[in-house]
Amino acid sequence: MNRTLLWSSRFTLRSPILLLLVVLMALAAVIPLRAQSVGFRVANGFVAETVVAKLKMPTAFAFGPDGRIYITEKEGIVRVAQNGVLQSEPFLDLRSEVNPVGQRGLLTIAAHPRFPALPYLYLGYVYDQPEADSHDPKGARGSRVLRISANPANLNVHQPGSGVVILGNNSTLAYISNPDQSEKQPFVCDNGQGGSVNDCLPSDGDVHAIADLVFGRDGALYVANGDGLNYGVGSLRAQDLNSLAGKILRINPDTGAGYANNPFYDGNPQSNRSKVYVYGMKHPYRFSIHPTTGELFVGDVGNLKWEEVTRAGAGANLGWPCFEGKNPNAFDPICQPLLNGQQPVTHGFHVYSHEDGWGAMIGGDFYTGRVFPAWLRNAYFFGDFNKGTIQSVVFDGAGTPTITDFATGIPGIVQITNGPDGAIYVLSVTTGSLYRIRYVGGNTAPVATTAGGTGTPPAKNATTTPGATGVATGTVVPAAATPVAPAAPSGGGTGNILREWWTGISGKNVSDLTGSKHFADKPDGSELLKSLDAPRSFGSDYGTRIRGYLHAPVTGDYRFWIASDDQSQLSLSNDANPANKRVIASVPDWTPAQQWDRHASQQSEVIRLQAGQRYYLEVLHKQGDQKDNLSVAWQIPGGEREVIAGSYLSPAE
């Protein structure tokens, strides 16, 4: 059944994350650390070290009790790190049945709590059955959860023939109407009668697919699944208890059945609604379970404006897509009971906007060790993929959170996990490394201020007040930082660069701009940018050219990135002559704002520049409709990845 969705504003994808992203953890007693300088900062009294490196787009990990780490890579490989060594032989190669397009792939892993006595690992991925080979891999698909056994004689490899699908048995072509197209109705898992097929996890687009697997204290397996697409009427499935889209499920890890004490159990343990535990989410990419209360702390990746982390109990409705953050967002009839207050909505205890580089919530974990300072014990740690920041949350007796900066400048965070050795482990999909942040002494509890936040939430999440406005909540405390990378040197530019634009040009490809007769004419407008970050929501059917000079502050090896919607190209000359420019990075179709790793072509090779020399730089960008953004970043030798500031730029002559 087709329905019309009425949005309060343009409904736009903004996924953090490359679906890919995850954290690896390690036992210090078993895995010897090779302490290395890492390009980010941590709070005073802490140090950051590399544990595992040279992974290929790692997305998740799980510990074995003897210190082995099982690591998933996006394309479908499960790797093993043992005694500090990444094993050359994979535990499992699932590439033949994993769809890795966009943010899809092999995305999450969990080990059974009784591993290896029960030698089960659980894998969540977007599924490509053999018959899908004849279809466009960008088309609609479904996801599944597979239980696989380790070989009892060698836990570094799987037991052949041991795989059992415990969730998503119907995520097959039989229930996919558009295997060659994405995000088209009828959607994946549609039963043709206005409802959803049981045991079917939709992945209509290449974003917001299956997200996380977590075992609870009760032995149940909790499964997070996104709403399956970028935007549109399909997101309303997050409010439908008979669909598995936009939900966290609670299932039996042996059978995949829902539990009789689940909040929406209907007597049939195999029905979709019997498995639902929390609903109304866009992309609960990472979540954790409070070690004493059993509450779920859910990091839900937002859409156009807001990110949030929420305390959710059984049966909670987090409001998507009727709300984004605390703001009314969609006005379909299914949303009216939520918007008018007839049905409660559980809002986040911390909600923040897409400003100053923030933009993709990565839910984290609770610190349950005994090594960190006492004030951080039982603290909750979470991150932001776009900002590259980790923050800690400490609740007072009334449940009011104090939020403190803990680490900054970490590219591509995909998982933050409390390690069994009393450290925090962080995985970067961008660097392909697992890091450990450990305490060495000297940090004291901060004095709370109101910097960076407004308001204080109640002891638990409040239900919505109709018309409420989303704000960052709680007290935010900037923490003193221990730098592990030198500050960026000053630039030699004039402080800006020329941006020109041409309107009324249709298409999404750069060639649509350069091939237009209009492009040879005088641009329709121009301005000077203070950084290589173009205005967003500028319009539709236009093209942009940014040109000028890049001033290298130090001699060394640089790397560049570009992100945009729609297509773009970044060109750089080996000197100041525009005739010598060449394309060094590009976006083939689109990315969310400042998502640097959706496509391999977004990142340049290493380029050596000389201090004091200027280099001609040019960016071409073509925007079709909606979601327009354009940013260019670089990494100065010894520095962090950041949008190129005006101090390193000057306009074309």
N, C-alpha and C positions, 0 to 999 in steps of 0.2 A: 504494500500500500504506500503510495507516494504521499508525502506531506510537505507543506511549505513551511520553512523556518524563517521567522522574522528576527533579524539581528538588530541590536542596539547600535552597532557600528560595524564596519567592515570586518568580516570574520577571517582571520589570517593565521597561517601557520607560524609558529615560533618554537620549534622544538629544540631543545638544547641539544639537543644532544644528539648527538649522532647516536643513534641508537646503539650505539656501540659502546659504551663506555663503561669501564669497570675498574675495580680495585683489587689488587692482589695482596695477600697477607702472608706473613711468614713467622715461623718460630725461631727466635734468636738462638735458642739452645741447639737447634738442629741446622739452621741455615746460617752460615757465617756471613756477616755483612762485609761488603767491600765498600767502605765508606767513601763516598764521592761527593764533590761539590755539586749541588743541585740548584737549578735556576729559580728558586723561590725562597720566600722568607717565612720563618716560623717565629712564634712568640718567644720572648726571653726565657731562658732556662731549658729550651728544647733544641734538638738538632734533627735534621732530616738526612736520610741516607738511602741510597739505592739498594734494593734487595734483589730484584730480578729485572733484567733488561732484554732488549732485542726481541720483544714480542711483536707479533703482527696484528695490529688492531685488536688488542685484548678487550674483552667485554665483561668478563666476570671471573670469579674464582671461588674456590671452597677449600678449606683445610681438611687434611686427614689428621688423625690423632697423633701420628708419628712425625708430623712436621711436613709431610708432602703437601704441595699446593697443586690443586687441579685448576687449570686456567683455560677459559674458553676464548677462542679467537673468532672474529666475526664471520669469516667464510665457512666455518664449520669444523675447525680442529679443536680438540681438547688436548692441552699440553700438561706436562707434569714437571714441577720443579722439586728436586730432592737433594737435600744436603747442599743447598745453594747452587745446584747445577740444573739448568734447563735441559731435560732429556731430549735427545734427538728423535727418538721414536715417539710418535703421538700416542696418547691413551686411546684416542678414537678419532677417526676421520669420517665426518658426516657430510662432507661437501656435496655428495651426490644427492642429498635430500634437503639441503639448506638453501633458501633463497636469500642472497646477501645484498640485494638491490637497496640503494639508499640507506635508510636506518634499519633495515631488516637484517637478519642474520641469526647466528647462534648467540643469544643475548644474555643468558643467565644460567647459573649452576648452583646446586645445593647438595650437600652430603647428608645422608641419613644420620640422625643423632647417634645411632648405634654402629656406625661405620667403624671398622670393617667387619664386625660380627655379622651385621647385615650390610653387605658390600655394595650398597646402592648409591649411585649418583643420579641426580635429576637434572635434566637439560631442557631449557625452553628455547624454541626457535621457530622461525617462519618456515613453513614446510613447502617443498617442491617435490611432488610425487613424480615418478618416472614419466607419466603421461603429460606432465607439464612442459617437457622439453620442446614440444612443438608450439608452445605459446610464448608470447612476449613476457620475459621475466619481470617487466615493470607492471604487469597486469595484476588483478586482484588475486590474493592468496589467503590461506588460513595458517594458524599457528598450532603448535602442539607441545605437550610436555612428555618427554621420554624418560623412563627409568632404565638405567643401564647398570650392569654389575661389573665390578672390578674382578679380575682374575685372582682367586685366593692365593695362587702360587706366585703371583707377581702383580702387586697392586698398581704398577705403572702402566698396565695395559688392561683393556676391557675383556670380558668373557664373551667370545663370539656367540651370537644367537641369543643373548640374554635380554635384548631390548624389549620393553613393554610400553606401549603408549597408554598413559593413565589419564590424559586429558587431551581433547582435540581429535578424537577418532573420526569425527565427521568433518574435519577441516580439510576436505578433499575437493577435487574438481566436480564431484557430484552436486556440491552445494555452492559452487562458485559460478555465477552467471556470466561474469566478464573476465575471464582469465587473460585476455589481451588488452584490457583497459583498466585503469585505476579509478577508484572513487566514482563509479557509475552505478545507478540503480538498475535492477535490483541488487542490493548489497550482498556481500558474502554472508552465508548462514540464513538468508531469507527463506522461509518455508513456503512462500507463495500464498500464504493465507493471512498476511499481516503480522506474522510472528517470527520466531527464530528457531532454527534447528537445535536440538539438544546436542551438547558435547561438541560445539563448533566455535572456534575462536577466530573472529574476523580480522583480516589484515587487508582492507580494501586499498589503502595507499601504502607508500613505502616509509611511513612513519608511525609512531605510537602503537607498536605491536605488543606482543608479550614482553613483560618488563622484568619481573623479579620473582624469585622463589625463596621463601623463608620458612624454616621450621619453627613452630611455636613451642612453648613450654609444655603444652598439652599433647605433643607428638603429632599434631596436625600439620599438613603442608599448606601454607598460604601462598596463593598465586596471584600476582598483579598482572593485569592485562589492560592495555590502553584502549582508546576508543576506535582505533584502527584506521584513522584517516586524518587528513589535514583539517578540514572544516566542512560544515554543511549539515544537512538534515540527518546524515548518518550519525552525527555526534549525539543525537537525542537517544540513541540506544543506551547511553550511559545511565539514563533514567528508567530504562525498561528492565525490570527484574528478570524477565525471561530471556534476556540477551546477556552474553558474557562479555560484552564490550564495556570498557570503562569501569571495571570492577576489581575488587580483591576477593578471591574465592578462598574458602576453607574446605579442604578435601582430605580424604583418607589417602595416605601416600602409597598404600598397597593396591587400592581399587579405583581411586579417583572419585569415589562417591562422596556426596555431601553428608554432613553429620546431622543427626536428628535434632541436636541442640543449636543448629545454625538459625539465624533470626528469621529466615524466610522459608524454612523447610516445609514442604507441602505433602509429605508422606511418601514421595518418590525420591530416593537418594540419588537417582541419576538425572533428575530434572535440573535445568539450569538454575532456577531460583533457589533450589535446595542447597546449591553450592555457594551462593552469594553471601558474603560477610559484610562488605562495605561497598557502596556504589556512588555514582555521580562524580567520576574523575575523568580527566582528559588523558593523562599519562603518568600514572603512579610509578615512575621509573625506578625509584628505590624507596623501600620502607623498612622499618624495624619494629620490634616488639619490646615494649617497656619490660625490663627484667623483673619488676615486682608487681605492677598493676596489670600487665598483659595488654595494655592499650597499644594500638597501632599508631606509630608516628610516621605519617605518610608525606613524602615529598612529591607533590603533584606538579608536573611541568605545565605551565600556563599557556595561554594563547597569545594575545596581542599585547597585553599590558601588565599582567600580574602573575607572580609566583607565590606559592604558599606551602607551608608545612603545617600539618594538622594532626591533632590528637583525636583518634577515631575509635569508638567502641563498636560492638556488634550492632549491625543494622544502620550505622550512620550513613547519611546522605550528604556528600560534600558539595553538591549543588551544580556541578557542570552538566550541560552547557548553559543552564538557566542563569548561573552566576559565573563570572570569572573573578577570582578573589572574592571581595564582598560586593562587587558591582553587578547589578542586573545586566544580563548579556543576551538572552534569547527569550522570545515572547510567544513561543508556540503554546497551544493549550496545555500540553503536558507540564509546562513550567508554571502555569498560573497558581497552583496551590503553594508552590515554593515562594513565588514572588509576593503573594498577598499574605503570607505568614500562616496559612492553614496547615502546612507541613513544615517541620523544622529542618533547617540546614545547618550542618556543622562546618563552621568556618575555621580557617587556620589561626593558630596562635601567633604566627608570624607571616605577614603578607607584605610583599614588597614589589615595587614597580620596576619596569624596564627602563631604568635610567642609569647613566654613568657606567655603562658596560654590564650591568646586571641583567640576567635574562633567562636562566635555565636552572631550576631547582634540582639539586642532587641530594635526595634524602640520605642520611648517614646512619650512625649507630650510637649506642650508649657506651660510655666508658665504664666498665665494670672491674677494671684492674685495681691494683693497690700501689702503683708506681707514681702516677701523676700526683700533683699537690692535692691535698684533701678537698679543697674547694671545687676541684674538677672531677672528683669521683662521682659517678652516676650522672655526669653531664651528658648532654646529647650534642653530637657533632653533625653538622650538615654543610653542604657546599653549594656553589653555583658554577656551572660549567662554563658559561660565558665569561664571568668575572675572574674565574680561577682562584676563588677564595674559599677557605674553610672557616666556619664560625662555631663557637661553642654556646650552648644554652644551659643555664642553671636556673632552676625554679626555686622560688622561696616558699615558705610555708603556705602562703595563700595561692600558690600556683602561678605567680607572676614571673615571666621569664626575664632574665638578664642575658643579653646576647653579646658575645665578645669576639672580636677578630682573633683568629688562632693561626692562620697561615694564609699567605697571599702569593699571587703570581704563579699558580700551579696550572699549566695548560691542560685542558681536556680531562678534567676530573670525571670519572664515571662510577667510582665506588669509594666509600670511606667506611672502614671496618675496624672495630676493636679487636686487637690481636691477643692471642693467649699468653703472650710474653709481657703484657702490660704496656704495649705501644699502640699507636694508631697507624693503620696501613691505608695507603692511598694509591689507587691505580689511575694512570693517565693513558687514555687511548691515543693521545697525540704523540707522546714520547715513546709509547710502547714499554713503559717501565712501571714497576711496583716500588713504591717508596715506603719507608718506615719513619715515623716521627716519634722520637722517644725523649723522655725527660732526663735531664742531666743535673738539674738543681738550679735554684735561684729565682723562681717565679713565685709571686705572691698574688693573692686575690685582688682584683681590680676594685677601685672605688666607682660605684655606679654613677653614670651621668645620663643625660638624655640625648646625647649626640647620636644622630642618625636614626632616631625613632620617635614616634609619638604615641601616647596612650599606653595603657596597661590592660591586658586582657583579664578576664575573671579566672578563677581557679581551673576551669575547664573551658572548652570552646563554647562560645555563646551561639544561640540560635539566631537566625537572621532577623533584622528589622527591615521591613520593606523600604527600599530606596537607600539602604545603607551604602556608604562610600568606602571602598577598600583603602586602607592605609597600612603602612608598616607599623607593627605593634610590638610593644615590649621596649625594654631599655637596651640600648646598644652601646657597648663600651669598646672604644678603640684600644687594642692591646699594643703594648710596646713590642717591637719586632726585632728579631735577630737576623740581620741580613746574611744571606749566603751567596749573594751575587752582587757585584758592584752596581752603584747607581749609574743610570744612563748618562753619558757625557753630554755636554751642551752642544747644540747644533749651530750651523753657520748660515741658516736660511733667513729669509725676511719675515717669516711668520705666517705665510699664506701661499695658496696655489690657485690657479685659475680653473674655474668650472664653467663650461658652456653647455647649453642644452637646445635641442630642437624638438618642437612639439608637433603633434598631428602625424606621427610616423607609426604605422601599425607594425605588428610583429614582435617577436621576442628575441630575435637573433641579432648579434652585432652587425652581421651582413645586411640586415634590414635598414640599419642606420647608415652604414658606409655606402650602401648601394642606392640610397635615396638621392634623387636630384636635389632635394632640399638641403642635404648635408653640405653640398658645395657652396650654398649661400651663407650669408651672415647668420649666426645663431639667433634664436628667438630671445635669448637672454643669457646673462653671465653673472658671475659673482666670484668673490675670493673666499675660499674655504680656509679655516684656521687649522684644519687637520684633514687627513684623507678619509673623511667620514661624511658622505653626502647626506643631504636632508632626506628624511623618510616621509612617506605618504605625500610625495611631491605631486603625483598625478599618474596618469596612464597614457600609453601610446606616445612615449617620448624617448629620446636618446640623449646621452651625456658624453662629453669628452672632458677629461681633466688632464691638463698638461702643464709642465713646468720642469723644475730642476730639483733633484735630490742631492742634499749635501751630506757626505759621509763624515761623521765626527771622529771615527778612529779607523785605522787600517785593520782589516781582518775579514773573516768570513761572515756573510750576512745571509739571511733567508727571508723570503717574502711570502705573504698570503693575500688572497683576495676573496671576498664574499659579496654576493649580490643576488638580487631578484630583479630582472631575469638574467640573461646572459651577459658576460663581461670578459674583458681581456686586460691584463696588466703588461705593459711593455717597458723595457728599460734599455737605455743605450750604454755602451761601454765608455762613453765620454759625453760631452755636452752637445753633440751633433744629433739632431732628431733622425737624420738619415740612417744612423747606425742602430736604431732601436730594434728590439726583437721581443716577441711575446715570451714572458717567463712564467706566467701563471694565468689561469682562466677558470671561469665557471661555465660549464656546458649548458646548464639549464637554469637552476635557481638554488638559493640557499636561504635559510632564515638569517636575520641580521647577525653579522659577526660570528656565524658558525663556520669555522675555518677548515673543517675536515670532512665535509659531506662528499667531496669528490677529490680524488688524488691530484687532479690537475690544479687544484686551488693553491698548492704549495710549490714554490720554486725550488730548483736545485740550489746548492750552496753557491753564492756569488761573492767573489772577493772584490772589495772596494778599498780605495786609498783615501786616507784622511785628508781633508782639505779640498778634495776634488768634487766637482759637481757633475751629475749625471742626468741626462734628459729622461724624464719619466712621463708616460702617457697611459691613461685609463680610458677605455671605451666601454660603454654600458648601454644596453637596450632594455627598456621596460615595456612590458605588454600591459597587463592589468593587475592591479592590487599587489600588496605586499612589497612595494619597491624599497630597496635598500642597496647601499654600495659602500664598502669599507675596504681599506688596504692596511695591512699590518706588516711589521718587520721585526726581526730579532737582531739587535745590535750585538756584536761579539761580547760575551759575558753578561748580557742583559736578558730581559724577559720579552716575550712577544707582546707587542702593543701597537695600537693604531698609530700610524706615522704622524707625529705632531708637526705643527707649522714651523717650529724652530728649525726643522731640517729641510724645509721646502721654500721655494721661491717660484713666482709665476713665470710663464713663458714670456720671452721678450718679443 
